[in-house]
């Protein structure tokens, strides 16, 4: 069987990392199996699935090099097929019309009464339910409507599809059987009979469940008495997700559906839809959720959550591809930095994790730094430029000096947006952080050493990192400070910030004139 998988987003503007991770897993699986990766754009939400939203989605996929193998299928182009499928279900007794909410007629899919004909449906033995006396039991072709009895004796939500109650017997308070479904099932289906039983107190029935083997989560099961018939066409005549999704998968001949585990409940219902439409269901694999540190679904409240956020902050596409590939999947060894080719070769659904995958932005940022460090210097210089273009100090930078700064700082950059902090390389006097200065310059011995430093630096024959280091050591020794104790105050005085590359090399790159000018400024304004 040739593998055919699909990525089926509903574009509404931004692209969430959870959605694009599903696309990456589908793409990797298709490439590993030498199969086909398809794109289906579920654009039925006309107000939100705008041309701009679709363009954003396509740009993201191109940026991540998630190339698809056939022309995209737009769900709106399939509406005639969706409605034809609904008519087929109606004509074969697998769906019915219902005026839900008093509006126009909707079409509901009926979980098949003879559900045992559907592969994966199994009997789980005899079951019983106590029902609350204040809500009459109603049995019809739409299913059973009743209220259960909670642990506190109060009403609890109940009811389910007719297929959930095989061999149903209804008992009254005395334990007498007052209704057997097998005696009335033909009336229900052929004559739309409705039975209202206010005296019902207990249900006895054969419980059946629908099961399937999930390639990630293992054997999955759901009792039919916990399911209800579902709307497949709204009263306004538009198809619902459930029907459209299944019909489109049939159209695209999808063999494997790899998606988030928030769709597990849908899968139990879709298995019946596939069979009633005469198709074999695909193989399913449901991926674990991406969560925050508290184990809750990861969202914008937790930080950057959309692909565009990461791109704007200066994350490389290979970083996002690499990191999201390992978010819920493992190659089986300690590798964390993997090429696209390595990921394709190693990928398998069996190695997807069962547990939720926690987003670790620090880990992802460090991975991005590793990819940035490998860039050819000319590429790095070119990519950095746009991130400072709007800043007032960006104009007039000489190309040779820009390249020197880039070469010096490249190994320290973890996001391209960080180059905004390079101001101190290109201005006469940098912007100073008052709190940082107050902390670094409060010691009187440090103040004395900073006053002596300009003279020591001025006397150097050549302004090199080695000479600068010796000059600083001499001033440190003369002031009675431990070696290295003066480095952070010097960094604050010369750059205005508290972190950066090696201080001796930084001063060499800045040059003697700028260094002395800044030291004199600090002495005159902060000491």
C-alpha angles and dihedrals in degrees: 000000000000110000117241118179132172141207107212111183127170100223111218101156117285121048113231118221090235091060095045091048088058088052091050093051091049091048093048092048092050093048093045091050092041087239137131128285113205133192121213118182109207096205101159092117092083096183094054104027093072124165087255092054091049091048090052090053093049092047091053092050091049091048090054092042093238094158116188123214104221135033112286115263113227111210093217088064089061099057095109089054091048092053092044089054090052090052090050090053090049094049093051095047095252094114138032139196121249134177096227115192093001093286130110122315118286123195118236127196112231118220098235115262089214089053093153087077089068112087110246097033110121137176115245099188135258120334138180137199131198111222128205115255095219094066115061116229111244121193122190142134087283091063135253123324118195144117123251124221114253125216087264092051095252129125116283128186112274142158134094147181119306091245089063092070109057114175089009117190120186117209130196128220091279091054095252119143108244099170137027115191094208089065093054107030094103091052090051095052101033101035102025088240116186122201121199114193113181091170094059115120107161139028123209118187147142108267117223127186135196113229138182138174109249112204090221108025099036125223111004125194138181127181113237092225087066092057132081133201109269136223112248100170122034122228088257090061098254120131119247123232094259095060096037092048094052096043091049091050089053091048092051092044091233113190101183130031114202112181144131120299090243083083096059093101090052091052094062089058096040092057088066093045092054092051095046089051090053097252134121110241117244123247110271130219119176118200124218118257122262105239140183127241090280092055094251123131108283112249143159089279088068095053134275108005105161128076090235091058092058094044091051091050091054105262114153119236091238089056094053092043092049096044097045090047088061094043099099097357134074131197089217096253138064097277113132101160109059134163121235090254092052091050092050092050095048100039121116133152090230090067094055110115122247096211126074116276116235118220111233109189093181091056091047092049091052090050089052089052090054091053092046091051089058095054119112107255096243090053091048092050091050095048093048095054099075091053091065099032094101095047119101094233095053097085122091097021111153114235095230092051091045090054092050092052092047092049090050096046103034096095090053098051115100098167125022091231086068090075087079084079091064093086092113091066093059109035132071095232119017127220109269127217105225094205092050092049093047089053098045099041102042095096111089092213090054090049091053092049092050090053090053096045099078092059092049092050093046091057093058115116091215125018098229132140091253093051092044091052091052092048092051091047091052092051091045091052093047091052092049094243125142115256111273093021091108098047098086094045088051091050091051091047097048103033104022092228135089102231135048147110125313108317096222092052091043092056091047091054092047091051133223097281097055092041094053093044092054095045089052090049092053092046090052098043110028108025 
